[in-house]
Amino acid sequence: LAIDATLPLSRGGCGDWRGAIGARFDDVNAIRFLGRYPARCGEKEWPVAYQDPASYAARALEGLWRNSGGALTGKVVMGKTPASARLLHEARSLPLSEIITDVNQWSNNVMAQQVFLTLGRVAPTRVDSMTVPRGPLVPERQGRLERSREVISRWWHNTLGIRQPTPVMENGSGLSRVERITPEGLAELLRHAARDPRGATFVQSLSVAGVKGTAARIGRSPDSLAHGNAWLKTGTLRDVTGIAGYVNAVNGVRYVVVGFINHPNASAARPALDTLIEWTAALPD
């Protein structure tokens, strides 16, 4: 995979550096950068999904194998696993608490979709009681998006009832033009999560204003009341920007905050959402 080694620099503050640059992924063997990178930003990481996911596993395995001193011949053939296949190695994933930290702090949509698919592999009776610690959720069947959608719908109805409309799900990630949820519904979900026995783990998985993750750009100044006091998930698509999470105000109250902007020039409203977080953090007694 060839990657551009340089990117033109620009003057001015760091700000929304992700919005200032872009990339072309139409060539699966090369990535070409676009835009200008603010020089004041220093070194940053930009996780991206590989453009040709169907070949990713084969290429990754080959690279790891060769780096370990091995050699491979032949080619990967797509097909069903034969009944006579022999298991050579099995590896368990990281704990969900660690996975969602990566997902939520850096908006890892690929990982989010895998978590969503896993829900569809769990027995329905286990999902219906997910609010009660009952040991590990062991997958029992192959993941399917439609099964995961059924799980979410059933859980939402059984847990939150009809107070809020059930969200529309497509692939369980932020890369969807189909998925829908109301601000009130998301706020209700966040309140429920905070009351859960494992709520603290979920809150800590979110990016922190001025400190880490995608919300680090908000309240960067140590003098900001939101700095280190807001746990947030950001979201951005063309024509869409949003933010949601928890804010600890100076009055000692933790607030649930949700803001959605749907507009052709939605990116211009980011300062308004940032101000919403700052305003909430400054709420007096």
Residue, then its C-alpha position, 0 to 999 in steps of 0.5 A: l500500500a503506497i501512501d503520500a509521504t507529504l501534505p501541504l501545511s497551512r498557518g493558523g490554529c489547529g482547530d478542526w484539522r480533520g475537516a481541513i484534509g481529505a483523502r482519495f481511496d479509490d485506488v486500493n493500492a494507494i492513498r492520496f491526501l487532499g487539503r492542507y494540514p495546520a502546522r500547529c497541530g503537530e503529529k496526529e493520528w487518523p484511523v481509516a478503514y481499508q478501501d477493499p475490505a474483502s481482501y483485507a484479512a488475506r493481505a493482513l495475514e500475509g504481511l504478518w506471516r512474512n514479517s515473522g519470517g514465513a513464506l506463502t504461496g498460492k492465493v486465498v479462495m473465498g468459500k464456505t468452511p468445509a465440515s472437515a476443516r481443522l481448527l489450528h488456532e483460536a483467539r479471544s477478543l479484548p474485553l468489551s470495556e476496552i473495545i468500546t473505548d477505542v470505538n467511542q473515543w476515536s469513532n471507529n465505525v468498523m469496530a462498532q459494526q462488529v459489536f453490532l453484529t455480535l449482538g445478533r449472535v447472542a441467544p435472544t434470552r440473554v439479550d433480554s436480560m442484558t441489564v443484569p450481570r449474568g456472566p459472558l455473552v457467548p455467541e451462539r450463531q452466525g452474525r446477521l445485520e437483520r438479527s442485530r436489528e431485531v435484538i436492538s428493537r426488542w431490547w429498546h421496547n422491553t427496556l425503554g418501552i414506548r416512551q421513545p420511538t425505536p431507533v432505525m438501525e442499518n449497520g450499527s455504525g456512524l457510516s449510514r444515511v439510513e439510521r435515525i434516532t430522535p434527540e429525546g430518544l438518545a438522551e433517554l438511552l444515555r440516562h439509562a446507561a448512566r443508571d446501569p451498574r456498569g454505567a461508569t465503564f461506559v461513561q469512561s469509554l467516551s472521549v473527554a473534552g480538552v483531554k482525549g479522543t475526538a472531543a479533545r478539540i472542545g474546551r482545550s484551554p485549561d481555563s475552560l469549565a468543560h475541560g476534563n468535565a465532559w464525556l462525549k461522543t461526536g459524529t460527523l457525516r456530510d450534511v450532518t454533525g452531532i454531539a452527545g454525552y455527559v457534562n459535569a457542571v459547576n453546580g455539581v450536577r451531571y447533565v445529559v446533553v444531545g445536539f444534532i445538526n442536519h443541514p448542507n452546511a452542518s460543519a459550520a455549526r460545530p462552534a454552536l455545539d461546542t458552545l452548548i457544552e461550555w454553556t452546560a458546564a457553566l450552569p450555576d446553582 
